[in-house]
Amino acid sequence: MAEEEKRFVEDIEGLLEAGNREGLREYLRELLSSEISEVVEVFDNERRRSIFDVLDKPTSAEVLEKVDEATRAELFVILGGKELSSIVSELDADDAADVLSEMEEEDVAEVLESMSEAESKEILRLMKYSEDSAGGIMDPILISVPEDATVAEAVNEIRAAEIDEDFYSVFVVDKDSKFLGDVRIRLLLTSREDVKIKELIDPEIIYVRADADQEEVRNIFSKNDLIVIPVLDVNDKLIGRITADRIIEVAEEEAAEDMYVMAGTDPDELDDVSVVRAARIRMTWLLPCMLGTAITALVMMFFRTNYHIIFVTAAAFVPMIAAISGNAGLQTSTIVVSGLATGHLAALRLRQVFSREVRIAFTVAVSCGIIGGLICAVLVHYHSTVEEVGPVRLIFAFGTAMFSAIMVATTLGLCLPFLFRKIGIDPAISSGPLVTTANDSISVAIYLTLALLTAGKIT
């Protein structure tokens, strides 16, 4: 916790313990809503209730929107239906839709009933879009003018708009509300008043469809250095806009989600404070891994039962084979997953990426095979059973197995992200414990089989 946040917490705790409601109210007025939300996240429900008792409704709404999902779920219970309705009504339609999407259906209905018909319809329209789509993250508040409007009329439209929003451009539509392009505010201020707005439209028209994935939208912003982008429906009608500040939030969400998946858990774990639920989510990933390691154990038991002498010596090097090949595969899959997430063109072309990564993997595999073989040669020199197996054969088996296991693991790390992406599964899963476990099983089987083959025990 940052020093400044610690000070906020201590000051607020002191005011709460003293029962100084008026002092607390004045203190919170001096803080930003983002600072209050950080404090609310670390307090218990009793103190959260006391804080919301002294906040005005607009600030309460901002805090509710900015806290993490686990805290927000508890605030839903603390605030109750009527108070929650009055707070949510203070939010912009897009933020209100995001908050309501986390609530139970009956609670959503109660909140919407307390709003005006126009507000509730707008929120319901936004809630029909997937939360990770362009429609789910867009802001429906925008300024649009017809193509035959003049600069003066467009400026008057902006002046007449009674909305508390920042605007970077004016969108131009035809008589059927179909999107034609946009005009930057700078051009409006520097052009003659009688110029037709359609003459100022940016020729490089960039837009997204409402059903586009938010990751795709983020990549479009990054590649084109955008500040705002219009959102269109299937009929090319303008329905909203997405601004750069919203995309920053999306980038943080996507990065966090990939980290959770690669670690073998799920971002949904943060949606609830329940220890049991969090444990269940993690076990969903760990149980298949346990099954995978059981397969590895079965492979080793087979070789130990049938080829005991060779196994005793060869088994000592199993952890090295599994660890190095698994990490090599993880390196490749991480590079590919990162490329797919950022939308880099090279990462979208399997043939090009395959050519590059295979050459890298080959170099790494040869190097690790040689170095590993030398390490093996030094270690087996002091092993009493090696002479019965043949030290040269074992060293050769180890070096060859290291090379083969790295190549196999790298191929999996390269191909699986593309395969998962093709069938609609998050590519980050390919860097998770499931695939790492599969790499371990495959590399151990390759190593022990080669050890027996070179020793002449398998015919």
Buried (B, 14 or more C-beta within 10 A) or exposed (E): EEEEBEEBBEBBEEBBEEEEEEBBBEBBEEBEBEBBBBBBBBBEEEBBEBBBEBBEEEBBBBBBBBBBBBBBBBBBEEBEBEBBBBBBBBBBBBBBBBBBBBBEEEBBEBBBEBBEEEBBEBBBBBBEBBBBBBBBBBBBBBBBBBBEBBBBBBBBBBEEEEEEEEBBBBBBBBEEBBBBBBBBBEBBEEBEEEBBBBEBBEEEEBBBBBBBBBBEBBBBBBEEEBEBBBBBBEEBBBBBBBBEEBBEEBBEBBEEBBEBBBBBBBBEBBBBBEEEEBEEBBEEBBEBBEEBEEBBEEBBEEBBEEBEEBBBBBBEBBEBBBEBBBBBBBBBBBBBBBBBBBBBEEBEEBEEBBEEBBEBBBEBBBEBBEEBBEBBBEBBEEBEEBEEBBBEBBBBBBBBBBBBBBBBBBBBBBBBBBEBBEEEEBBBBBBBBBBBBBBBBBBBBBBBBBBBBBBEBEE
